[in-house]
Amino acid sequence: MSGNTRRPSSARRPSTTNREDFVYQCKAAYLCVVNDTSYNLTEKRQLKTALNQSGRNPSKKNLDKYWRGSTEELTFDDFCDICKQETVASEDDLMKAFHKIDINGDGYISHSELYTVLTTKGEKMSRQEVKDMIAEVDENKDGKLDYKEFCKFLLSTTNDCKKLAKEKLDKRSQKSQPSSARSKDRTSDDSPRTKKTGKNNGVTVTKASPKLKKKSSQTSLKLEEKSAVVKKPIVNNVKASIGARESDDDDDIVMPSSKSSKDSSLKTPPRPQPQPRKLSQNLEQNTESLLSKSTPDDVPRPSPRATAIEEKVFGPLSTKRIRLPEPRHLKDWDRHHSKGCFFIEDDGDIISHQYSLDLKEDSSVWITIQPLVLHPEEDVPKSPVDTALFVLRDRPDSNGNRLVTFTEQRDQKGKYCVRCDLKRGHYTLVPFTTGCRLKQRTSDPKVETKLIKKDKDDYTLTKSFREVLSDVFEVNDLDSNGLLSRSEFSWYNMRTSGESVGDEEWEVVEENVELKNGELTRAGFIDLNKMEADDQNGDTSDLWVTLQSMGYNKGLVMDEAAPFKLEVYTENSGTFKVKSLSSPGSALEKALCESVINKGDCQKVRGMKDLLIHTYAQDFRTTIVVENKSNSSISLLIDCSGSKNCNSSRNKLEHKIQVAPNSSVVALHVMAQNERLEWIFRCSENIVK
């Protein structure tokens, strides 16, 4: 050795034992997702779950860095490299989380404060589950957590994940040792039941007889299934409360999947011969020391799509008691509100009122939207028309996206909500309904309800018609002040006749019917319709055009329209107004696809590496988006006909779609037909040639 060559400092190079411990921990986490380290991770969701099981909680920004748009798979060595970069939550992280959750700033985390976080972010938990967790670590039994207890609470769950993963790997290793020893003896004796197949990094790999192989794989599968349900770090939920309050979307915390960490990829087909893996030079030596611990389950297998048929079971939504996470001191915020309505056009397209929100400065915003019940004293529908909302930027960002956020939470009565921090600027609020419950009518009632009757030489409106006109007035009274302003009456006129109200038309209104403070009264609105009947000498054709444009059928039942009410609270001042009554068009379609791709689970279609199925499942709705990354158009049959108690946004639960090259499309939405009952979502897909 030359005199100027120095040995690396031990401070710079960890000991072999530490490195082996690190790789062993990575292997334990990795095997919670796939069966063997020779398998590759094929989905971002798998990477996220494996990192969670190693006690790490990557942000969305970091996860996107590790799994880029061009990434198709990651090896075990890639995973080890990522674990080196992604650190376990530090005390600084926990201190930051502590201050964010400690809403009232008293230095403690109460049951209610922790409940607010853990039931609204990440994996939502029940009040009893939160109470049980507090009881587990509340050393002085005062019903709240100080910082010491809080750290213990969070770090214990992270350590539990790592511990359970290692225990699972240890059990597999222990279980395989007697078999390995017997296999070694038989190999040396040239036993007829085993056969040498070659060497892998200096370790002889033997091929068991078919009987032994079958028994071993079945036993291994049972062991996997028994130990597959593992704990996930509660840190995810707590750190999520930080990301939800920060305005920078890149810093959002990635939530754990709502699925169990048990992966159906455990059920694997016959194993192929080992394939060479790309090993980085620094990890090759580390992994060699683990080969002696290899089990029969470490032989490489193909990595198929998780399931051919996806199934999700949801309990009755209407029986749940869901409390939406309304911000504290909401009464001190500026309140903006408006009614609106969904209408079905002749071509089946759904249009609605849309709104603009202008913020002169950064502000926290709380938005709720829910169906407008015109007659609350009557029986409420078993399943209300779904009434959600998307917040879009006025202009696309650098990636061409307009989506900011959308209403993800909903209570049992059909009220949706979202809380977000918006930067100063212009936004469009787009109400959205899936079309699962608001559908185009297929036929009219056979009997037409009478609208007018003749009394001597005069025409009068029937009682049922007057009641419907009162409801129409209610729907178009957007500001809920009991009157129709000129602008509100103009929106109504745009819908029923396609024309806005000009000065001349408004003068006719002012001269002939009752006004109050320059606005049209309910009685005045009804009188306008009576004047129309008189002008037409009892011909009700034009009256029916008005009613049908407002969504009523011949039986005077509103079946092609769904009114709603919208509330927008801004912590700082803002301007809110009705922007249009129109179809959102491609802007909403793109926002829907983006929301499902960002939030849902992703799986590759078998045999099609460039065709992805994204499924975003919630208690109240499941949406499927198909993403085609290839340069060819693809036809796909989405089959949800095996679902139970379900409605689809399409005419049937089985739907064929054509996906253009390098594009994404919403395949369909599925919801419960009756929310008072359990509903089961089952879906499969097939390429149509």
C-alpha positions in Angstrom: 0.0 0.0 0.0 1.4 3.4 -0.9 2.3 5.8 1.8 -0.3 8.5 0.8 -3.3 6.1 0.8 -5.5 6.6 3.8 -8.1 4.2 5.3 -11.6 5.7 5.3 -12.6 7.1 8.7 -15.0 5.0 10.7 -17.0 8.1 11.3 -17.7 8.3 7.6 -18.3 4.6 7.0 -20.9 2.8 9.2 -20.0 -0.6 10.6 -20.9 -3.7 8.8 -23.4 -4.6 11.6 -25.2 -1.3 11.3 -25.4 -1.6 7.5 -26.8 -5.2 7.8 -29.3 -4.0 10.3 -30.4 -1.3 8.0 -30.8 -3.6 5.0 -32.6 -6.2 7.2 -35.1 -3.5 8.3 -35.6 -2.5 4.7 -36.2 -6.1 3.8 -38.8 -6.5 6.6 -40.7 -3.5 5.3 -40.4 -4.5 1.7 -41.8 -8.0 2.3 -44.9 -6.5 3.8 -45.8 -5.5 0.3 -44.4 -8.2 -2.0 -43.4 -11.8 -1.4 -39.7 -11.6 -2.1 -36.9 -9.1 -2.5 -36.4 -10.3 -6.1 -39.8 -8.9 -6.9 -40.0 -5.2 -8.0 -42.5 -2.6 -6.7 -44.8 -1.9 -9.7 -47.0 0.9 -8.2 -46.5 4.1 -6.3 -49.0 2.8 -3.7 -46.7 -0.1 -2.9 -43.7 2.2 -2.4 -45.8 4.3 -0.1 -46.9 1.3 2.0 -43.4 -0.1 2.2 -42.0 3.2 3.4 -44.9 3.5 6.0 -43.9 0.0 7.3 -40.3 1.1 7.7 -41.5 4.0 9.9 -41.1 6.7 7.3 -43.7 9.2 6.2 -42.8 10.8 2.9 -44.4 14.0 1.7 -46.2 14.0 -1.6 -43.3 16.0 -3.1 -40.7 13.4 -2.0 -42.9 10.5 -3.1 -43.3 12.1 -6.6 -39.5 12.5 -6.6 -38.9 8.8 -5.9 -41.6 7.6 -8.2 -41.6 9.8 -11.3 -44.1 9.8 -14.2 -41.7 7.6 -16.2 -41.1 5.1 -13.4 -42.5 1.6 -14.1 -40.9 -0.3 -11.2 -38.4 -0.1 -8.4 -36.0 -2.9 -7.2 -35.3 -3.8 -3.6 -31.9 -1.9 -3.9 -33.8 1.2 -5.2 -36.0 0.9 -2.1 -32.9 0.7 0.2 -31.5 3.8 -1.5 -34.8 5.7 -0.9 -34.8 4.7 2.8 -31.4 6.2 3.1 -32.7 9.5 1.7 -36.1 9.5 3.6 -35.5 10.0 7.3 -37.8 8.9 10.1 -39.9 11.6 11.8 -37.7 13.7 14.1 -38.6 15.5 17.3 -38.7 18.8 15.3 -41.4 17.3 13.1 -43.3 16.3 16.2 -43.0 19.7 17.7 -44.4 21.3 14.6 -47.2 18.8 14.6 -47.9 19.5 18.3 -48.3 23.3 17.7 -50.6 22.7 14.7 -52.9 20.3 16.6 -52.9 22.4 19.8 -55.7 24.6 18.5 -56.3 26.6 21.6 -52.6 26.9 22.5 -52.9 25.7 26.1 -49.9 23.3 25.8 -52.0 20.2 25.7 -53.7 18.1 23.1 -57.3 17.3 24.2 -59.5 14.5 23.1 -61.5 16.8 20.9 -58.5 18.4 19.2 -56.9 15.0 18.4 -60.3 13.8 17.3 -60.7 16.7 14.8 -57.3 15.7 13.2 -57.6 11.9 13.2 -61.2 11.8 11.9 -60.8 14.3 9.1 -57.3 13.6 7.7 -55.4 10.5 6.5 -57.0 7.3 7.7 -60.2 8.6 9.4 -60.9 7.0 12.8 -63.9 6.9 15.1 -64.1 8.9 18.3 -63.9 5.6 20.3 -60.7 4.6 18.5 -59.1 8.0 19.3 -60.3 7.7 22.9 -58.7 4.3 23.2 -55.4 5.6 21.8 -55.3 8.4 24.3 -56.0 6.1 27.2 -53.1 3.9 26.1 -50.5 6.6 26.5 -52.2 9.1 28.9 -49.9 8.4 31.8 -51.5 10.8 34.3 -55.1 9.9 33.1 -56.1 13.5 32.7 -57.8 13.0 29.3 -55.3 15.0 27.4 -51.7 14.7 26.3 -48.7 16.8 27.2 -45.6 16.9 24.9 -43.9 13.9 26.5 -47.0 11.8 26.2 -47.6 13.1 22.7 -44.1 12.0 21.5 -44.5 8.6 23.1 -47.8 8.2 21.4 -46.5 9.0 17.9 -43.2 7.3 18.1 -44.7 4.1 19.6 -46.9 3.6 16.6 -44.0 4.2 14.2 -41.9 1.7 16.2 -44.8 -0.8 16.2 -44.8 -0.7 12.4 -41.1 -1.5 12.2 -41.3 -4.1 15.0 -44.3 -5.9 13.4 -42.5 -6.0 10.0 -39.3 -7.4 11.5 -41.3 -10.0 13.5 -43.0 -11.1 10.4 -39.7 -11.6 8.6 -38.2 -13.4 11.6 -41.0 -15.8 11.7 -40.6 -16.6 8.0 -36.8 -17.1 8.5 -37.3 -19.4 11.6 -39.9 -21.4 9.8 -37.7 -22.0 6.9 -34.5 -23.1 8.9 -35.4 -26.8 9.5 -36.5 -27.2 5.9 -33.2 -25.6 4.7 -31.1 -27.9 6.9 -32.9 -31.0 5.6 -32.6 -29.7 2.1 -28.8 -29.2 2.6 -28.4 -32.8 3.9 -30.4 -34.3 1.1 -28.4 -32.3 -1.5 -25.1 -33.7 -0.1 -26.6 -37.2 -0.3 -27.9 -36.7 -3.8 -31.4 -37.3 -2.6 -33.9 -38.0 -5.4 -36.3 -35.5 -4.0 -34.1 -32.4 -4.7 -32.0 -31.3 -7.6 -29.2 -28.8 -7.9 -30.2 -26.0 -10.2 -27.3 -23.6 -9.9 -25.7 -21.0 -7.7 -26.8 -17.5 -6.7 -24.0 -15.4 -5.3 -22.3 -18.4 -3.8 -25.5 -20.0 -2.3 -26.7 -23.3 -3.8 -30.4 -23.0 -4.8 -32.3 -26.3 -4.7 -35.5 -27.2 -6.5 -37.9 -29.1 -4.2 -40.2 -31.9 -5.4 -43.6 -30.8 -6.6 -45.3 -32.2 -3.4 -42.9 -30.3 -1.1 -43.2 -27.2 -3.2 -47.0 -27.2 -3.1 -47.2 -27.7 0.6 -44.5 -25.1 1.3 -46.2 -22.4 -0.8 -49.6 -23.1 0.8 -48.2 -22.9 4.3 -46.3 -19.7 3.4 -49.5 -18.2 2.0 -51.5 -18.9 5.1 -48.7 -17.3 7.2 -48.7 -14.3 5.0 -52.5 -13.9 5.2 -52.4 -14.3 9.0 -49.8 -11.7 9.6 -50.7 -9.3 6.7 -52.8 -6.9 8.7 -50.2 -4.5 10.3 -50.3 -1.2 12.1 -49.7 2.0 10.1 -48.0 5.0 11.6 -50.4 7.5 13.3 -47.7 10.0 12.4 -49.2 10.1 9.0 -52.5 11.4 10.4 -50.8 14.0 12.6 -48.4 15.2 9.9 -51.4 15.5 7.6 -52.8 18.2 9.8 -49.7 20.2 9.1 -49.9 19.8 5.3 -53.7 20.6 5.3 -53.0 24.0 6.8 -50.1 25.1 4.6 -50.9 26.8 1.3 -48.1 25.2 -0.7 -49.6 22.1 -2.4 -46.1 20.6 -2.8 -45.8 20.2 1.0 -49.0 18.1 1.4 -48.4 15.0 3.5 -49.1 11.7 1.7 -51.9 9.7 3.5 -51.7 6.0 4.0 -54.0 3.9 1.8 -57.4 3.0 3.4 -56.7 -0.6 2.3 -55.1 -3.1 4.5 -51.4 -3.7 3.9 -52.4 -7.2 2.9 -51.8 -7.3 -0.8 -53.4 -9.8 -3.1 -50.1 -10.1 -5.0 -49.3 -12.7 -2.3 -51.3 -15.1 -4.4 -48.8 -15.7 -7.1 -48.5 -18.1 -10.1 -45.7 -20.7 -10.5 -42.3 -19.2 -9.9 -39.9 -18.6 -12.9 -36.2 -19.0 -12.8 -34.3 -16.2 -11.0 -33.7 -13.1 -13.1 -30.6 -10.9 -12.7 -31.2 -7.8 -10.7 -29.3 -4.5 -11.0 -27.4 -4.0 -7.8 -25.5 -0.9 -6.9 -22.0 -1.5 -5.8 -22.4 -0.4 -2.3 -25.6 -2.5 -1.7 -24.3 -5.7 -3.3 -22.0 -6.5 -0.4 -24.8 -5.7 2.1 -27.3 -8.0 0.5 -24.9 -10.9 0.2 -24.9 -11.2 4.0 -28.7 -11.7 3.9 -28.7 -14.5 1.3 -28.0 -17.0 4.0 -31.3 -16.1 5.5 -33.2 -16.7 2.3 -36.4 -18.7 2.4 -38.2 -20.6 -0.3 -40.4 -17.5 -0.6 -37.3 -15.5 -1.7 -37.3 -17.2 -5.2 -38.4 -14.6 -7.7 -42.0 -14.6 -9.0 -43.8 -12.5 -11.6 -45.5 -9.4 -10.4 -49.0 -9.5 -11.8 -51.7 -6.9 -11.3 -53.2 -7.2 -7.8 -56.7 -8.4 -8.8 -58.7 -9.2 -11.9 -61.9 -8.1 -10.1 -61.9 -5.3 -7.5 -64.4 -5.4 -4.7 -65.2 -2.9 -2.0 -68.0 -3.1 0.6 -69.5 0.1 2.1 -71.9 0.3 5.1 -75.2 2.3 5.1 -74.3 6.0 4.9 -77.6 7.4 6.2 -77.2 5.6 9.5 -73.8 7.2 10.3 -73.5 10.3 12.4 -70.8 12.3 10.6 -69.8 15.7 12.0 -68.0 17.9 9.5 -64.8 19.7 10.7 -66.1 23.2 10.8 -63.4 25.8 11.5 -63.3 27.5 14.9 -64.5 31.1 15.1 -66.4 30.7 11.7 -68.8 33.4 12.8 -66.0 35.9 12.6 -65.3 35.1 8.9 -67.0 36.7 5.9 -70.0 34.7 4.7 -71.1 34.5 1.1 -74.0 32.3 -0.1 -76.1 31.5 -3.0 -78.6 29.0 -4.3 -78.1 27.2 -7.6 -79.5 24.4 -9.7 -78.4 21.5 -11.9 -80.4 21.1 -15.1 -80.4 18.3 -17.6 -80.2 19.5 -21.2 -81.9 17.7 -24.2 -78.7 16.0 -25.1 -78.2 14.7 -21.6 -75.5 17.1 -20.6 -75.8 18.7 -17.1 -75.4 22.4 -16.6 -75.5 24.5 -13.5 -74.9 27.9 -12.0 -71.1 28.6 -11.6 -69.5 31.1 -9.4 -66.5 33.3 -9.2 -64.4 34.0 -6.0 -61.9 36.9 -6.0 -59.5 37.1 -3.1 -57.5 40.3 -2.7 -55.2 38.6 -0.2 -54.3 35.0 0.9 -57.1 33.5 2.9 -58.4 30.4 4.6 -61.7 29.3 3.0 -64.5 27.0 4.2 -67.0 25.9 1.6 -70.2 23.8 2.0 -72.7 22.7 -0.7 -75.8 20.6 -0.2 -79.1 19.8 -1.8 -81.9 22.4 -1.4 -84.9 20.7 0.2 -88.0 22.7 -0.9 -90.4 20.9 1.4 -88.6 19.7 4.5 -91.8 18.7 6.2 -92.2 16.0 3.6 -90.3 12.7 3.5 -86.6 13.3 2.7 -85.4 11.2 -0.2 -83.6 7.9 0.7 -80.6 9.0 -1.4 -80.2 12.8 -2.1 -78.8 13.9 -5.4 -75.0 14.1 -4.9 -74.0 17.8 -4.8 -70.2 18.3 -4.8 -68.0 21.2 -5.8 -64.6 21.8 -7.5 -62.4 24.8 -7.0 -60.5 25.8 -10.2 -57.8 28.4 -10.9 -58.9 31.0 -13.3 -55.8 30.2 -15.3 -53.9 26.9 -15.7 -50.7 26.5 -13.8 -47.3 25.7 -15.4 -48.5 22.0 -15.9 -51.7 23.1 -17.5 -53.8 22.1 -14.5 -56.6 24.2 -13.0 -57.7 22.0 -10.1 -57.0 23.5 -6.7 -59.2 21.3 -4.4 -62.6 19.7 -4.2 -65.2 18.6 -1.6 -63.9 15.3 -0.3 -66.0 15.0 2.9 -69.7 14.5 3.2 -72.2 14.0 6.0 -75.1 11.5 6.1 -77.6 14.2 4.9 -75.7 14.9 1.7 -73.8 18.1 2.7 -70.3 18.3 1.2 -67.4 20.5 2.5 -63.8 21.5 2.0 -61.4 23.7 3.9 -58.4 25.1 2.1 -55.9 28.0 2.1 -56.1 30.0 -1.1 -53.6 32.5 -2.4 -54.9 35.9 -3.6 -56.3 35.7 -7.1 -59.4 34.6 -9.1 -61.1 31.3 -8.7 -64.1 29.5 -10.3 -66.4 27.4 -8.1 -67.9 24.6 -10.2 -70.8 22.6 -8.6 -70.7 18.9 -9.7 -73.1 16.0 -9.7 -72.1 12.5 -11.1 -75.4 11.8 -12.9 -75.9 8.6 -10.8 -79.1 10.0 -9.4 -80.0 12.9 -11.6 -80.8 11.3 -14.9 -82.6 12.2 -18.1 -86.2 11.0 -18.0 -87.2 8.2 -20.4 -90.9 8.9 -20.5 -93.5 11.4 -19.3 -96.6 10.6 -17.2 -99.5 9.5 -19.3 -101.8 12.1 -17.7 -101.0 15.8 -18.0 -101.6 17.9 -14.9 -103.9 20.8 -15.5 -102.3 24.2 -15.2 -105.2 26.6 -15.7 -109.0 26.6 -15.5 -111.6 28.9 -17.0 -113.8 30.8 -14.6 -116.5 32.6 -16.7 -114.5 34.9 -19.0 -111.3 34.7 -16.9 -108.5 32.2 -16.6 -107.1 31.2 -13.2 -104.1 29.1 -12.3 -104.8 25.7 -10.6 -103.6 25.2 -7.0 -101.0 22.6 -8.1 -99.6 25.0 -10.7 -99.4 27.9 -8.2 -97.5 25.7 -5.7 -95.0 24.7 -8.4 -94.5 28.3 -9.4 -93.8 29.2 -5.8 -91.1 26.5 -5.8 -89.7 27.8 -9.0 -89.5 31.3 -7.4 -87.7 29.7 -4.4 -85.1 28.1 -6.6 -84.4 31.3 -8.5 -84.2 33.5 -5.3 -80.5 32.9 -5.3 -79.7 35.3 -2.3 -82.7 33.9 -0.2 -84.1 37.3 0.6 -87.7 36.4 -0.5 -87.5 38.6 -3.6 -86.2 38.3 -7.2 -83.8 41.0 -8.2 -83.4 41.9 -11.9 -80.3 39.9 -12.2 -82.0 36.8 -10.6 -85.0 37.2 -12.8 -82.6 37.5 -15.8 -80.9 34.1 -14.9 -84.4 32.6 -14.7 -85.3 34.1 -18.1 -82.0 32.9 -19.6 -82.9 29.4 -18.6 -86.6 29.4 -19.8 -86.3 31.5 -23.0 -82.6 31.8 -23.7 -82.6 35.6 -23.4 -81.5 38.0 -20.6 -83.9 40.7 -19.3 -83.3 44.0 -21.0 -84.5 47.5 -19.9 -87.7 47.3 -21.9 -88.7 43.9 -20.5 -88.0 45.0 -16.9 -90.2 48.1 -17.4 -93.1 45.8 -18.3 -92.5 43.9 -15.1 -92.4 47.1 -13.1 -95.6 48.4 -14.6 -97.8 45.3 -14.3 -96.9 43.3 -11.2 -96.0 43.8 -7.5 -92.5 44.9 -6.6 -90.8 45.5 -3.3 -87.7 47.7 -3.0 -87.3 47.4 -6.7 -87.4 43.5 -6.7 -90.1 41.1 -7.8 -92.3 39.5 -5.1 -93.5 35.9 -5.0 -97.1 37.1 -5.8 -95.8 39.3 -8.6 -93.9 36.3 -10.1 -97.1 34.2 -10.1 -99.1 37.0 -11.6 -96.6 37.2 -14.5 -97.4 33.6 -15.4 -101.2 34.3 -15.2 -100.7 37.2 -17.6 -99.0 34.8 -20.0 -102.0 32.4 -19.8 -104.4 35.3 -20.5 -102.3 36.5 -23.4 -102.4 33.0 -25.0 -106.2 32.6 -24.4 -105.7 29.5 -22.3 -103.1 27.9 -24.5 -100.6 26.3 -22.0 -97.9 25.4 -24.6 -95.5 28.2 -23.5 -96.2 27.6 -19.8 -95.1 23.9 -20.3 -92.0 25.1 -22.1 -91.1 27.1 -19.0 -91.9 24.3 -16.6 -89.9 21.7 -18.6 -86.9 24.0 -18.9 -87.0 24.2 -15.0 -86.9 20.3 -14.9 -90.6 19.5 -14.4 -92.4 16.6 -16.1 -96.1 16.5 -17.1 -97.0 15.4 -13.6 -95.4 18.6 -12.2 -92.6 16.6 -10.5 -89.1 18.0 -10.7 -87.1 15.1 -12.1 -84.6 16.7 -14.5 -83.3 19.4 -12.1 -81.7 19.4 -8.6 -81.5 22.7 -6.7 -78.7 23.3 -4.1 -77.4 25.9 -1.7 -73.8 27.0 -1.5 -72.0 28.7 1.4 -68.5 30.2 1.2 -66.7 31.6 4.2 -63.5 33.5 3.8 -61.2 34.5 6.7 -60.1 37.6 4.8 -62.3 39.7 2.5 -63.3 38.4 -0.9 -65.8 39.0 -3.7 -68.3 36.2 -4.6 -70.9 36.2 -7.3 -72.8 34.1 -9.8 -70.6 33.8 -12.9 -72.7 31.8 -15.4 -75.4 29.2 -16.0 -73.6 26.8 -18.3 -71.8 23.5 -18.7 -68.2 23.4 -17.2 -67.1 21.4 -20.2 -63.6 20.0 -20.5 -62.4 22.0 -17.5 -64.4 19.8 -15.1 -63.5 16.6 -16.9 -59.8 17.4 -16.6 -60.3 18.3 -12.9 -62.1 15.1 -12.2 -59.4 13.0 -13.9 -56.7 14.9 -12.0 -58.4 14.4 -8.6 -58.9 10.7 -9.1 -55.3 10.2 -10.4 -53.9 12.1 -7.4 -56.1 10.6 -4.7 -57.1 7.1 -6.0 -55.4 3.7 -6.2 -53.7 2.9 -9.5 -53.3 -0.5 -11.2 -52.0 -1.5 -14.5 -54.3 -3.5 -16.9 -52.8 -6.9 -17.3 -50.6 -7.1 -20.4 -50.9 -3.3 -21.0 -48.0 -1.5 -19.4 -49.2 1.9 -20.7 -52.9 1.5 -19.6 -53.7 2.4 -16.0 -56.9 2.1 -14.0 -57.3 4.7 -11.3 -60.0 4.0 -8.7 -61.0 6.6 -6.1 -63.3 5.0 -3.5 -65.2 6.9 -0.8 -68.1 5.9 1.4 -70.5 7.8 -0.8 -69.0 7.5 -4.3 -66.5 5.5 -6.3 -65.0 7.0 -9.5 -62.9 5.1 -12.2 -60.5 7.0 -14.5 -58.7 5.3 -17.3 -55.3 6.7 -18.3 -53.9 5.7 -21.7 -50.1 6.5 -22.0 -49.7 4.8 -25.3 -49.7 6.3 -28.8 -52.7 4.2 -29.8 -56.4 4.4 -29.1 -57.7 1.7 -26.9 -61.3 0.3 -26.3 -62.0 -0.9 -22.8 -65.0 -2.6 -21.3 -65.6 -1.6 -17.6 -67.9 -4.1 -16.0 -69.5 -3.3 -12.7 -72.5 -5.4 -13.2 -71.6 -7.6 -10.2 -72.1 -4.6 -7.9 -75.1 -4.6 -5.5 -77.4 -1.7 -4.5 -75.6 0.5 -7.0 -76.4 3.2 -9.6 -74.0 4.2 -12.3 -73.5 7.6 -14.1 -73.9 5.6 -17.3 -77.1 4.0 -18.4 -75.8 0.6 -17.3 -73.2 -0.7 -14.8 -71.4 -2.2 -17.8 -69.8 0.4 -20.1 -67.5 0.4 -23.1 -65.2 3.4 -23.5 -62.7 4.5 -26.2 -59.6 6.2 -24.7 -57.6 8.4 -27.1 -53.8 8.2 -27.2 -52.0 9.9 -24.3 -55.2 10.9 -22.5 -57.3 10.2 -19.5 -61.1 9.8 -19.3 -63.7 9.3 -16.6 -65.1 5.8 -17.2 -67.9 6.0 -14.7 -69.1 7.0 -11.3 -70.9 4.5 -9.0 -73.0 5.3 -5.9 -75.4 3.5 -3.6 -78.9 3.2 -5.0 -80.3 3.3 -1.4 -78.0 4.9 1.2 -79.9 3.3 4.0 -78.6 -0.1 2.9 -75.1 -1.6 2.4 -73.7 -1.3 -1.1 -71.0 -3.4 -2.8 -68.8 -2.2 -5.6 -67.3 -4.9 -7.9 -65.4 -4.0 -11.1 -63.4 -5.7 -13.7 -62.1 -4.6 -17.1 -61.4 -6.2 -20.5 -59.6 -4.9 -23.6 -62.1 -4.8 -26.5 -60.4 -5.8 -29.8 
